[in-house]
Amino acid sequence: MHSVHLEIFREIQGIGSASGMIYQPNLLYIIGDNSGFLNEYHLKNNKLRKIQILSGDKFTSLENIAKVLKPDFEVLCQYADQFYMLGSGSTAKRNSLVEFEPKSGRILLKDLTETYRKMKAIANVDDDNLNIEGAVFTGKHWILFNRGNGSDGKNGLFQIYNADLANATKIEFKPLRLPNINHVESTFTDAVMVNDALFFISTAEDTKSTYADGEILGSFIGSIDLKSLKLNFSHRISGSHKFEGISLYQKTNSGIKFLLCEDRDTAELKTVIYKLGLSI
């Protein structure tokens, strides 16, 4: 039996709609789904640096992009020294991949339209039911987590056996049922790999749209076996929060600690980071 402990870790001004996060010693990298910046926050001196990852030519503001235009970066993941930010694919304007190398500052923008088209065909979902909210890259292949909050309710994992995500040729899809609250199935909001397990967070949100928000009923943390892609366990962690980002914070023999970020679906430039302790 697992036990969980949730507490506030840090409150940060200047970041809104947090949707993905990477923790490194003394640093937090946070992406927002309506922003053209990657946020670098120094934990020791509380300083925030904004790294521009999109051109500002198309937008009146890169800080809070209008919903119809936003790139919807729901994924921030890492392999080696490289960061990857993925659009959700839930509209035609949300198909971008940004690669960022913190040491050199190199930024590369790629188009995932063709890959997302193939994914929809393989999973038999239409434009309104693709919503990528989490990703893991092993250096050789990708696992992308589809949030089943569309009308089809199709939670699932895309396995892409290519390192170059923009030129994917071998794709598989595995649907997965997640725990529910009041008969509303929770849906993936992010994931991170720890050893041979995929730890995910999911939220039960009373909506049938990948575009419109709904009432938040609660959130879960769970684990999926990396090889079999079968659910190991799930545990409810909140009755009101919509956690959208997860990063490994600390691992010991007795448990794992994660950092979670919350998207409150407001225009306020403030985010709360939570620490979640999970006994194992």
ZALUMVEX-480330 format. One record per residue: x, y negated, z of N, C-alpha, C in turn. Coordinates in steps of 0.05 Angstrom, whole numbers, plus 32768, in hexadecimal, padded with zeros to 4 digits. Each point is the difference from the previous one (the first is absolute). Example, Ala and Ser with C-alpha at 12.3 -4.5 7.8 and 13.67 -1.06 7.14 Angstrom:
REM ZALUMVEX-480330
81088072809C7FEE7FE8800080127FE88000;7FF97FEB7FF280107FE880017FF17FEA800E;
END
This chain:
REM ZALUMVEX-480330
8011801880007FEF7FE8800080127FE78000;7FFA7FEE7FEE80107FE77FFE7FF37FEB8011;80107FEE800A7FF67FE8800E800C7FE87FF2;7FF17FEA800080097FE77FF37FFF7FE98014;80117FED7FFB80007FE7801080047FE97FED;7FEE7FED800180007FE97FED80037FE68010;80137FF07FF880057FE6800D80097FEC7FEC;7FFD7FE6800680097FEB7FEF801F7FFE8002;800D7FFF7FE9801D7FFE7FFE80097FE47FFB;7FF37FF27FEE80087FE57FF97FE97FF17FF1;7FFD7FE780057FEE7FEF7FF180117FED7FEF;7FFA7FFF7FE680107FF07FEE7FEF7FEC7FF1;80087FE780027FF37FEB7FF1800D7FFD7FE4;7FEF7FFA7FEC800A7FFB7FE57FFC80177FED;7FF4801680097FFB80177FEF7FE280078002;7FF380027FE97FE480087FFF7FFB80197FF1;7FEA800E80067FF780187FF2801680157FFD;800E800680168016801380007FF6801B7FF7;800E800C7FED7FF7801A7FF5801680157FFF;80197FF9800480168013800080177FF6800F;80118012800B80157FF88012801780147FFF;80187FF68003801880108004800F7FF58018;80078011801380107FF88017801D80087FFC;80127FED8005801C80068001800B7FF3801A;80168009800B800A7FF4801980007FE27FFF;7FF17FF480127FFD7FE380037FF17FF27FEA;7FF5800F7FED7FF27FF47FEA7FE6800D7FFA;7FEC7FF07FF87FE7800B7FF57FFC7FF47FE5;7FFB80117FEC7FF87FF77FE67FE280067FFD;7FF07FEB7FF97FE380027FFF7FF67FF47FE5;7FEE800F7FF37FF47FF77FE87FE27FFB8006;7FF57FEB7FF27FE47FFB80027FF380057FE5;7FE7800A80017FF380087FE67FF87FE87FEF;80007FE8800B7FF97FE87FF080177FEC7FFE;8018800A800280177FEE8001801580077FEA;800E7FEC7FF7801680047FED801B8000800E;80008003801B80198000800F8003801A8010;801880098003800780148014800B7FF28018;7FF68006801780077FF2801980168010800F;80157FF280078016800B801080007FF3801B;7FF9800F80157FFD7FF4801B8016800B8012;80107FED800C8015800880127FF58002801D;80028018800B7FF38005801A800F7FF28017;801A7FFB7FFD800F7FF480167FFB7FE28002;80007FF27FEA7FFC7FE380017FE57FF67FF6;7FEF80137FF97FE47FFA7FF780007FEE7FE8;801480027FEF80007FF07FE77FF480107FE9;7FF17FF27FF07FF3800C7FE9800B7FF57FE6;800980127FEE80097FF87FE67FEE800B7FEB;7FF87FF07FED7FEE80097FEB801080037FE6;7FFE80187FF5800F80087FE77FEC80017FEA;80037FEE7FEC7FED7FFF7FEA800480177FED;7FEB80107FFC800280177FEF7FEF7FFE7FE6;7FF07FEB7FFE7FF07FFC7FE880047FE37FF6;7FFC7FFD7FE680027FE57FF57FE77FF08008;80047FE780067FEA7FEF80097FF07FF37FE9;800880067FE77FF37FF27FE97FE280067FFD;7FF8801880097FE480087FFC7FEE7FF98017;800B7FF780167FF17FFC801880037FE4800B;7FEA7FF5800B80027FE6800D800F8002801B;7FFF8017800C800F800580198009801D8002;801980048006800A801B80037FFC800A801C;7FF77FEF80127FFD8007801C7FE5800E8006;7FEC7FF77FF17FE5800B80047FF280017FE5;800680147FF07FF680027FE57FE280088001;7FF07FF47FEF7FE480057FFF7FFB801E7FFB;7FEA800B800B7FFB801C7FFE7FFE800B7FE4;7FF57FF17FEE7FFD80097FE4801B80017FF2;80147FF3800A801A7FFE7FF38016800F800F;7FFB800780198016800A8012800B801A7FF5;801B80048004800D80187FF67FF980188012;7FF57FFC80177FF780158012801780148007;80167FF580098016801180097FF8800E801A;7FF880197FFD7FF880118017801680138009;801580017FF1801680138006801A7FF18003;800E80068016801C7FF88003800F8018800B;8010800C7FEF800F80188009801D7FFD7FF8;801080138009801D7FFE7FFE800D801B7FF9;80147FFF7FF0801280177FFC801D7FF57FFE;8011800A8011801C7FF780027FFF7FE18005;800D7FF17FEF80017FE380047FEC7FF07FEF;7FED800F7FF47FEE7FF37FEE7FE37FFF800C;7FF37FE97FFD7FE47FFD80087FEE80027FE7;7FE8800A80057FEC80027FEA7FE57FF58009;7FF57FEE7FF17FE67FF480067FED80077FE9;7FEA800D80057FED80097FEC7FE57FF38003;7FF57FF77FE97FE47FF880007FEE80178002;7FE77FFC800A7FEE801680057FF4800D7FE7;80017FF27FEA7FF3800B7FE87FE27FFD7FFF;7FF47FF280147FE37FFF80027FF47FED7FEC;800F7FEE7FF47FF87FF07FE980177FFF7FEC;7FFB7FF57FE980157FFE7FEB80167FED8008;7FFB7FEE801380157FEE80098011800B8017;7FFB80198007800D800B8018801180187FF9;800E7FFE7FE9800F80177FF6801E7FFC8000;800A7FEE8011801D7FF98000801080118014;801980057FF98014800B801280177FEC8001;80077FF9801980177FEF800480168010800F;801780017FF48017800C800D80127FEA800B;800980038019800F7FEB800D8018800D800F;80177FF57FFC80198009800D80087FEB8014;7FFC8004801A80067FEB8014801D7FF68000;801380127FFC801C7FF8800180087FEC7FEA;7FF780057FE880077FEF7FE97FEA7FEB7FFA;7FE8800580097FEA7FEE7FFA7FF480057FE4;800880167FF37FF680067FE67FE380078000;7FF07FF57FEE7FE480057FFE7FF980097FE4;7FF280167FFD7FF8800B7FE67FE280058000;7FF27FF57FEC7FE380047FFE7FFA80147FEA;7FEF801480067FF880147FED7FE180017FFE;7FF6800B7FEA7FE480037FFB7FF8801D8004;7FEC800580117FF7801C80067FE680067FF2;7FF77FEF7FED7FE680047FF37FFE801C7FF4;801480087FF17FFF801A7FF2800080178014;80117FFE80158001801580147FE58002800F;7FF57FEA80077FE68000800E7FEA800B7FED;80027FFB7FE67FEC800B7FED8002801E8000;8018800B80008004801D80007FF6800C801A;80057FF280167FF7800A801A7FE280028002;7FF27FEC7FF57FE3800080017FF580177FEF;800D80067FE97FF780167FEF8004801B800E;80178003800D8006801A800D7FEE80058018;7FFA7FEA800F7FEF800480187FE37FFD7FFA;7FF97FFA7FE77FE57FFD7FF77FF17FEA8010;800D7FE980027FF47FE9800D7FFF7FE97FED;7FEC7FEE80037FFE7FE97FEF800F7FE8800C;7FFE7FE97FF3800E7FE980087FF97FF7801D;7FE7800680087FF67FF7801A800880138017;800E80167FFA800780138015801D80058003;80117FF27FF2801D8001800580077FE98013;800D8006801680087FEC80138018800B8010;80187FFA7FF68019800A800C80077FEF8018;8002800D801880047FF28019801A8008800E;800C80167FF780198009800D8011800F7FEC;801A800180058012800E7FEE80198009800F;800A80177FF7801A800A800A801080087FE8;801A7FF78000801280077FEB80188010800C;800580177FF580158012800A801A7FFB7FF2;80017FF07FEC80177FFC7FEF7FFE80107FE6;7FEE801580017FFC80107FE87FE37FFF7FF7;7FEE7FFF80137FE37FFF7FF87FF17FEF8014;7FE77FF97FF87FEF7FEE800F7FE8800F800A;7FF67FF780177FE5800880097FF17FE68005;7FEA7FFD7FF27FEF7FE880027FE58008800D;7FF77FEF80137FE88006800F7FE97FEF7FF6;7FEC800E7FF67FE87FF27FF67FEC7FFD8016;7FF77FE780047FEC7FFB80157FE480047FF4;7FF28014800A7FE780077FF57FE87FF0800A;80037FE57FFE7FEA7FEF80097FEF7FF67FE9;8003800D7FE97FEE7FFA7FEA7FE780118001;7FF07FFF7FEC7FE6800F80008004801E8000;8017800A7FF58006801C7FFF800B800B801A;800A7FEE8012800B80098019801780137FFD;80127FFA7FEE801580137FF9801B7FFA800C;80038006801A801A8000800C801280157FF3;80197FFA7FFC801180147FF4801C7FF77FFC;801280137FF9801C7FFB7FFD800880057FE3;800C7FEC7FF3800C80047FE6801E80088003;800780167FF5801D80077FFF800A7FFA7FE4;80157FF07FFF800B7FF77FE7801E80097FFF;800680127FEF801A800D7FFF80137FF27FEE;80017FE6800380137FEE7FF180097FEB8013;801A7FF97FFE800B7FEB80117FF77FE47FF6;7FFD7FFE7FE57FF77FE77FF47FE27FFF8000;7FF37FF380137FE3800080037FF27FF47FE8;800D7FED7FF37FF37FF27FE97FFF80127FE7;801080158000800080127FE97FFB801D8009;7FEB800380107FF9801B800A7FF580127FEB;8009801980007FF880137FEC7FF38019800D;8008800780197FF48017800D7FF27FF78019;7FE6800380017FEF7FF680167FED80158008;7FFD8004801A7FEC8012800C7FF07FF18015;7FE7800980047FEF7FF380147FF480158013;80017FFA801A7FF5801280147FEC7FF08011;7FE680067FFE7FED7FF3801180038009801D;7FF97FEF801380038007801C7FEA7FF38010;7FF2801080117FEC7FF68011800C7FF5801A;7FF77FE98009800A7FF480187FEA7FFE8015;80087FFB80197FEB7FFF80167FED7FE97FFC;7FE88003800B7FEB7FEB7FFD7FF77FF5801A;7FF37FE97FFF7FF37FF380177FE37FFA7FF8;7FED800B800E7FE47FFB7FFA7FFA80077FE3;800B80167FF77FFC800B7FE5800D7FEE7FEA;80107FED800880107FF07FEC801C800B8000;8008800C7FEA801B800C7FFF80157FEA8000;80158004800F80167FED8000800F80037FE6;800F7FEB7FF9800F7FFF7FE6801C7FF78005;8013800A7FF0801C7FF9800380047FE27FFF;80127FF6801280087FE47FFE801F7FFD7FFE;800F80148007801D80007FFD800C801A8009;801A80047FFB800D80198008801E7FFC8001;800E8011800F801D7FFF80028009801D8003;801880067FF6800B801B8002801380018018;7FFD801480118012800580168007801E7FFF;801980057FF9800A801C7FFD7FEF800E7FEB;7FF2801680077FF1800F7FED7FE27FFB8003;7FF87FE9800A7FE47FF980037FFA7FE47FF5;7FE87FFD7FF77FF57FE77FF77FED7FF68015;80077FEA800E7FEF7FF580147FF07FE97FF3;7FE5800280027FEE7FED7FF37FEF7FF28015;7FF67FE97FF87FEB7FF3800F7FE87FFE7FED;7FE88001800C7FE77FFE7FF07FEC7FF18010;7FED7FF47FF27FEB7FEF800C7FE580087FF6;7FED800280127FE480047FF87FF37FE57FFC;7FFA7FF97FE77FF57FE67FFA7FE680047FF1;7FEB7FF580097FE580057FF57FFC7FF07FE6;800D800A7FEB7FFD7FF47FE6800480157FEA;7FF57FFB7FE9800480127FE9800E7FF17FE9;80127FEE8008800D7FEF7FEC801D7FFE8006;801180017FEB801D7FFB800380067FE28000;7FEB7FF07FFC80037FE37FFD7FF57FF18018;7FE7800780087FF27FF380168006800D801B;80047FF080158005800A801B7FE68008800D;8002801280147FE98009800F80058000801E;7FED8009801080038001801D801580158007;80127FF8801280158012800A7FF580118017;8002801A7FFD7FF6801380158016800C8011;801980007FF68016800A800F8016800B7FEE;80178006800C801880097FF1800C8019800D;800E800F7FEF800D80198008801E7FFF7FF9;800F8011800E801B80087FF67FFF801E7FFD;800F80097FEC8000801D7FFA801A80087FF3;8003801A7FFC8018800B7FF47FF880147FEA;801080007FEB7FFC80127FE9801B800E7FFB;7FFF801B7FFD8018800E7FFA800B7FF97FE4;80197FF97FFF800C7FF67FE77FFF80147FE9;8004801A8007800180147FEB7FE4800A7FF7;7FEF800680137FE6800B7FFA7FEB7FEB7FFB;80057FE7800A7FED7FEA7FFF7FE68007800E;8002801080157FE98006801180017FEF8019;7FE87FFA800A7FFE7FEF80188009800F8018;80147FF4800E8009800C80197FEE7FF98018;7FFA7FE680037FEF7FF680157FF77FE47FFA;7FEC7FF7800E7FF87FE47FFF7FF77FF8801C;80047FE680077FF97FF7801B7FF57FE37FFD;7FE97FFB800D7FF57FE57FFE80107FED8012;80067FE97FF680117FED800F7FF37FE68006;7FE97FFA7FF37FF37FE780057FE380017FF7;7FEF7FF0800C7FE47FFF7FF87FFA7FE67FF1;80137FEF7FFC7FFA7FE67FF480157FF67FED;8019800A800180157FF57FF08001800D7FE4;80097FF07FED8005800A7FE5801E7FFE7FFA;800E80158008801D80007FFC800680077FE3;80127FF07FF4800680047FE3801D80057FFA;80117FFF8015801C80067FFB800C80108017;801280127FFA800D80118014801D80037FFA;80117FFE8014801D80047FFD800B800F8019;801380117FFB800D800E801780107FEC8010;7FFC8002801B800F7FEE8012801580108010;7FF88016800B8013801080107FF7801D8002;801280127FFF7FFA801D80028011800C8016;7FF3800F8013800E800E80157FF7801D8001;800A800F80127FF8801C80037FE380038009;7FF67FEC800E7FE68002800C7FEA7FF27FF0;80087FEF7FEC7FEC7FF27FF1800B7FEE7FEB;7FED7FF27FF380077FED7FEB7FF27FE68005;800E7FEA7FFB7FF47FE680027FFF7FF37FE4;7FE97FF57FFA7FFC7FF37FE67FF97FE38005;80057FEF7FEC7FF57FE580007FEA7FFF7FEB;7FEA7FF280077FE97FFE7FEF7FFA7FE27FFC;7FF77FF97FE87FF77FE57FFB7FE280017FF9;7FF27FEA80067FE380007FFE7FF87FEB7FEB;7FEE80077FEE7FF47FED7FEE7FE47FF9800B;7FFD7FE780087FE77FF7800C7FED7FF47FEB;800880027FE67FEF7FF67FEA7FF77FE38004;80137FEF80097FFB7FE4800380167FF17FF1;7FFC7FE57FFC80147FF07FF380157FF58014;7FFD8006801980127FF68015801C800C7FFC;80157FEE8001801B800A7FFD800B8008801B;7FF78016800A8008800B801A7FFD801E7FFE;8014800F800A7FFD801D80018009800A801B;7FF4801680088007800D8019800C801B7FFA;80188005800B800D801A7FFC7FFC8011801A;7FF780197FFC7FFB80118017801580168001;8006800A80188011801780037FEE80188009;800380167FF27FF180188005801280168009;7FFD800A8018800F801780097FF0801A7FFD;800C80147FF47FF380197FFB80108017800C;7FF5800E8013800E8017800C7FFF80187FEC;801580108000800180177FEE800980198010;
END
